[in-house]
Amino acid sequence: MTLINDLLAYLPTFAVNVARLCVWLVLLSLVFVPLERWLAVRKAHLPRRALALNLGLYFLNSLLPAAIVGMLMAVVAAAAQAALPAALPAAVGALPLLVKLPLSLLIAEIGFYWGHRLSHQWPWLWHFHSVHHKPEHLYFLINTHAHPVDMVVTRLFGMTPLYILGLASASAGGSATPALVIVIGTIWGFFIHSNLRVRLGPLESLIATPAFHHWHHTSVAPLDRNFSSTLPFLDRVFGTWHLPDSWPAAYGLAEPAASAPPQPATTTP
């Protein structure tokens, strides 16, 4: 009975979360659906079954990974609090939001980068991450076309350093920064997966764009490039940058023989 009562008590919160996701879906559709019609990289007819799958994964991956990561981060926060000198989280926590937020975005992005890159290099992680690379047509909802385990692992790589360094904590105030990091990253994720034929010139060295991320989803060489989700300079630093003037010829899972380890960064004048 206790479990049933707990589930019943959670139902209003669950309903609010689902309603919130419905509102976000409407807003995202109002923005991206017309833009992807006018500025498509390539036209494609999406089967109803694929659309239904992507809608289901949108709701599942917007709810389940967040709940799991929240529980795990509570454990990490408690362990960090016990292991670190109290002065460190106090000093970092006292930083103004205008300093703490960009610092958190940078540190989390480094974590996301390596979590993402290792998901391509470690077979047991690739088993889950490969789900995200199966679609052969990119559009905004592909952002949440993923296995929940993959999303949990990637978020852990990005969020754990924030809690260890004191940029986040289990308190209500301490959870604001990681929440902002996740919201910003998620919104940007819909943009970089979108089917938008837009180029931003010099800004493409500073922020990730659809062109940048489309090359991450290519099924033809060069593979395993452009792991950053928002800050592409990390790919320059770690030797995985690739952004020519052209767009990939095809998307989806590559043949195993075509895979190759990341090579030094390449650029196109």
Beta strands, then each sheet from edge to edge (+ up, - down):
strand 1: 242-243
strand 2: 266-267
sheet 1: 1+ 2+
end
